[in-house]
């Protein structure tokens, strides 16, 4: 796909508008970010699928550097990829028509219906939003044509009334499409009564009328202790409570959603192998590491800014980045470049994925400033390669093979740039039969453009065996699927499902 430099003045849907069928739809909005909407939608999607319904997820706008490649080509948020998995259906670009990928504190790359359309600063994007509604409604209609039920996830909070003009993520979409809303409040963070009542108070009447009721999420302990809270909310708002959802332990086995989750990731449990991952400012696709975290003999440590890389780590993995040159500067500012050299001298192993692979080379060039972080930077020099960014972006799912271990791999590519140099003569992976990545002569440093590397059970087992760890019995994909079934069963038992069908409105016009 081609990075289309200037944003087009208007975004029409791909292929023109499609008339919607009478699929039912229900939207889940939160009183704030990270209240658990993604997991709830995924759980209800799996519950509906288990009931024999053709259910589809939809999120008008997502902001995340955790992206996935849809089966019909193009990028979507990783969360919608997971929700499609819960529906037992291939992921589509139309399940998340607008994806914002932050590149700086004030600007993001804008992906519309799977394709990069340029960059926009925050204020510019506010002016752009109304022009994106055509693509959103087009994609929603497409998703609706193949579904009995569409479960929609909002973004952030509808109470952000300063962003209401031209909104496509929450009430702007709900009112335009006529989709009823269930408000989700997170009781674990405290203040859930005030957040729900405050949302009711601050919303304009038209938006308030779209909310059919609410769910309390992440409850711990005796649910009956919240009976008075439910009565208080109803007296203030008149909204019914559709249920109190407990803390869903199985959610910890699902792929990480976005950077908000990184802030809460605890230090991994002690294990035979410590794997350290530096948390870069523009870290991308860090769900690459979930399969390692699920291994019983692995201690996965996300190293925060201000902390040194642990000197007892056996493996350091440099993650993907949305802005490689900016994150190289950040890595040096943290002193992690010196830590990596010391780790290498001690005989430690280093793997770079995508942007992390590019950083390991001698130089990274971005002459067109496509990633917004400068035009050239000296790399870490641990691989004898150079990388140059180019406008054409590689976005594809792919079957691959480990050149080192000779086992199959399955994953995806999302990257700008091409890398070349002497160490590429020792590729780390073979992507569709062509060499990819590089390895150092001593075998301690390697890199690849393949995301999903650690999701291959066979590769992960070989990697652990190279550190003297036997086992490797985890079937990661099956474990994620089982976790979705467990969440669906828990929601069915404690909240039920029929009320949702009763609330869901038709998407027909």
RAFENQUI-V227786 format. One record per residue. N is the residue number from 1. BURIAL is 1 if it has 24 or more other C-alpha atoms within 12 Angstrom, else 0. Layout:
n=[N | N]
burial=[BURIAL | BURIAL]
This chain:
n=[1 | 2 | 3 | 4 | 5 | 6 | 7 | 8 | 9 | 10 | 11 | 12 | 13 | 14 | 15 | 16 | 17 | 18 | 19 | 20 | 21 | 22 | 23 | 24 | 25 | 26 | 27 | 28 | 29 | 30 | 31 | 32 | 33 | 34 | 35 | 36 | 37 | 38 | 39 | 40 | 41 | 42 | 43 | 44 | 45 | 46 | 47 | 48 | 49 | 50 | 51 | 52 | 53 | 54 | 55 | 56 | 57 | 58 | 59 | 60 | 61 | 62 | 63 | 64 | 65 | 66 | 67 | 68 | 69 | 70 | 71 | 72 | 73 | 74 | 75 | 76 | 77 | 78 | 79 | 80 | 81 | 82 | 83 | 84 | 85 | 86 | 87 | 88 | 89 | 90 | 91 | 92 | 93 | 94 | 95 | 96 | 97 | 98 | 99 | 100 | 101 | 102 | 103 | 104 | 105 | 106 | 107 | 108 | 109 | 110 | 111 | 112 | 113 | 114 | 115 | 116 | 117 | 118 | 119 | 120 | 121 | 122 | 123 | 124 | 125 | 126 | 127 | 128 | 129 | 130 | 131 | 132 | 133 | 134 | 135 | 136 | 137 | 138 | 139 | 140 | 141 | 142 | 143 | 144 | 145 | 146 | 147 | 148 | 149 | 150 | 151 | 152 | 153 | 154 | 155 | 156 | 157 | 158 | 159 | 160 | 161 | 162 | 163 | 164 | 165 | 166 | 167 | 168 | 169 | 170 | 171 | 172 | 173 | 174 | 175 | 176 | 177 | 178 | 179 | 180 | 181 | 182 | 183 | 184 | 185 | 186 | 187 | 188 | 189 | 190 | 191 | 192 | 193 | 194 | 195 | 196 | 197 | 198 | 199 | 200 | 201 | 202 | 203 | 204 | 205 | 206 | 207 | 208 | 209 | 210 | 211 | 212 | 213 | 214 | 215 | 216 | 217 | 218 | 219 | 220 | 221 | 222 | 223 | 224 | 225 | 226 | 227 | 228 | 229 | 230 | 231 | 232 | 233 | 234 | 235 | 236 | 237 | 238 | 239 | 240 | 241 | 242 | 243 | 244 | 245 | 246 | 247 | 248 | 249 | 250 | 251 | 252 | 253 | 254 | 255 | 256 | 257 | 258 | 259 | 260 | 261 | 262 | 263 | 264 | 265 | 266 | 267 | 268 | 269 | 270 | 271 | 272 | 273 | 274 | 275 | 276 | 277 | 278 | 279 | 280 | 281 | 282 | 283 | 284 | 285 | 286 | 287 | 288 | 289 | 290 | 291 | 292 | 293 | 294 | 295 | 296 | 297 | 298 | 299 | 300 | 301 | 302 | 303 | 304 | 305 | 306 | 307 | 308 | 309 | 310 | 311 | 312 | 313 | 314 | 315 | 316 | 317 | 318 | 319 | 320 | 321 | 322 | 323 | 324 | 325 | 326 | 327 | 328 | 329 | 330 | 331 | 332 | 333 | 334 | 335 | 336 | 337 | 338 | 339 | 340 | 341 | 342 | 343 | 344 | 345 | 346 | 347 | 348 | 349 | 350 | 351 | 352 | 353 | 354 | 355 | 356 | 357 | 358 | 359 | 360 | 361 | 362 | 363 | 364 | 365 | 366 | 367 | 368 | 369 | 370 | 371 | 372 | 373 | 374 | 375 | 376 | 377 | 378 | 379 | 380 | 381 | 382 | 383 | 384 | 385 | 386 | 387 | 388 | 389 | 390 | 391 | 392 | 393 | 394 | 395 | 396 | 397 | 398 | 399 | 400 | 401 | 402 | 403 | 404 | 405 | 406 | 407 | 408 | 409 | 410 | 411 | 412 | 413 | 414 | 415 | 416 | 417 | 418 | 419 | 420 | 421 | 422 | 423 | 424 | 425 | 426 | 427 | 428 | 429 | 430 | 431 | 432 | 433 | 434 | 435 | 436 | 437 | 438 | 439 | 440 | 441 | 442 | 443 | 444 | 445 | 446 | 447 | 448 | 449 | 450 | 451 | 452 | 453 | 454 | 455 | 456 | 457 | 458 | 459 | 460 | 461 | 462 | 463 | 464 | 465 | 466 | 467 | 468 | 469 | 470 | 471 | 472 | 473 | 474 | 475 | 476 | 477 | 478 | 479 | 480 | 481 | 482 | 483 | 484 | 485 | 486 | 487 | 488 | 489 | 490 | 491 | 492 | 493 | 494 | 495 | 496 | 497 | 498 | 499 | 500 | 501 | 502 | 503 | 504 | 505 | 506 | 507 | 508 | 509]
burial=[0 | 0 | 1 | 0 | 0 | 0 | 1 | 0 | 0 | 0 | 1 | 0 | 1 | 0 | 0 | 0 | 0 | 1 | 0 | 1 | 0 | 0 | 1 | 1 | 1 | 1 | 1 | 1 | 1 | 1 | 1 | 1 | 1 | 1 | 1 | 1 | 1 | 1 | 1 | 1 | 1 | 1 | 1 | 1 | 1 | 1 | 1 | 1 | 1 | 0 | 0 | 0 | 1 | 1 | 1 | 1 | 1 | 1 | 1 | 1 | 1 | 1 | 1 | 1 | 1 | 1 | 1 | 1 | 1 | 1 | 1 | 0 | 1 | 1 | 1 | 1 | 1 | 1 | 1 | 1 | 1 | 1 | 1 | 1 | 1 | 1 | 1 | 1 | 1 | 1 | 1 | 1 | 1 | 1 | 1 | 1 | 1 | 1 | 1 | 1 | 1 | 1 | 1 | 1 | 0 | 0 | 1 | 1 | 1 | 1 | 1 | 1 | 1 | 1 | 1 | 1 | 1 | 1 | 1 | 1 | 0 | 0 | 0 | 0 | 1 | 0 | 0 | 1 | 1 | 1 | 1 | 1 | 1 | 1 | 1 | 1 | 1 | 1 | 1 | 1 | 1 | 1 | 1 | 1 | 1 | 1 | 1 | 1 | 1 | 1 | 1 | 1 | 1 | 1 | 1 | 1 | 1 | 1 | 1 | 1 | 0 | 0 | 1 | 1 | 0 | 1 | 1 | 1 | 1 | 1 | 1 | 1 | 1 | 1 | 1 | 1 | 1 | 1 | 1 | 1 | 1 | 1 | 1 | 1 | 1 | 1 | 1 | 0 | 0 | 0 | 0 | 1 | 1 | 1 | 1 | 1 | 1 | 1 | 1 | 1 | 0 | 0 | 1 | 0 | 0 | 0 | 1 | 1 | 1 | 1 | 1 | 1 | 1 | 1 | 1 | 1 | 1 | 1 | 1 | 0 | 0 | 0 | 0 | 0 | 0 | 0 | 0 | 0 | 1 | 1 | 0 | 0 | 1 | 0 | 0 | 0 | 1 | 0 | 1 | 1 | 1 | 1 | 1 | 1 | 1 | 1 | 1 | 1 | 0 | 1 | 1 | 1 | 1 | 1 | 1 | 1 | 1 | 1 | 1 | 0 | 0 | 1 | 0 | 0 | 1 | 0 | 0 | 1 | 0 | 0 | 0 | 1 | 1 | 1 | 1 | 1 | 1 | 1 | 1 | 1 | 1 | 1 | 1 | 1 | 1 | 1 | 1 | 1 | 1 | 1 | 1 | 1 | 1 | 1 | 1 | 0 | 1 | 1 | 1 | 1 | 1 | 1 | 1 | 1 | 0 | 0 | 0 | 1 | 1 | 1 | 1 | 1 | 1 | 1 | 1 | 1 | 1 | 1 | 1 | 1 | 1 | 1 | 1 | 1 | 1 | 1 | 1 | 1 | 1 | 1 | 1 | 1 | 0 | 1 | 0 | 1 | 1 | 0 | 1 | 1 | 1 | 0 | 1 | 1 | 0 | 0 | 0 | 1 | 1 | 1 | 1 | 1 | 1 | 1 | 1 | 1 | 1 | 1 | 1 | 1 | 1 | 1 | 1 | 1 | 1 | 1 | 0 | 0 | 1 | 1 | 1 | 1 | 1 | 1 | 0 | 1 | 1 | 1 | 1 | 1 | 1 | 1 | 1 | 1 | 1 | 1 | 1 | 1 | 1 | 1 | 1 | 0 | 1 | 1 | 1 | 1 | 1 | 1 | 1 | 1 | 1 | 1 | 1 | 1 | 0 | 0 | 0 | 1 | 1 | 1 | 1 | 1 | 1 | 1 | 1 | 1 | 1 | 1 | 1 | 1 | 1 | 0 | 1 | 1 | 1 | 1 | 1 | 1 | 1 | 1 | 1 | 0 | 0 | 0 | 1 | 1 | 1 | 1 | 1 | 1 | 0 | 0 | 0 | 1 | 1 | 1 | 1 | 1 | 1 | 1 | 1 | 1 | 1 | 1 | 1 | 1 | 1 | 1 | 1 | 1 | 1 | 1 | 1 | 1 | 0 | 0 | 0 | 0 | 0 | 0 | 0 | 1 | 0 | 1 | 0 | 1 | 1 | 0 | 1 | 1 | 1 | 0 | 1 | 1 | 1 | 1 | 1 | 1 | 1 | 1 | 1 | 1 | 0 | 0 | 1 | 1 | 1 | 0 | 0 | 1 | 1 | 0 | 1 | 1 | 1 | 1 | 1 | 0 | 0]
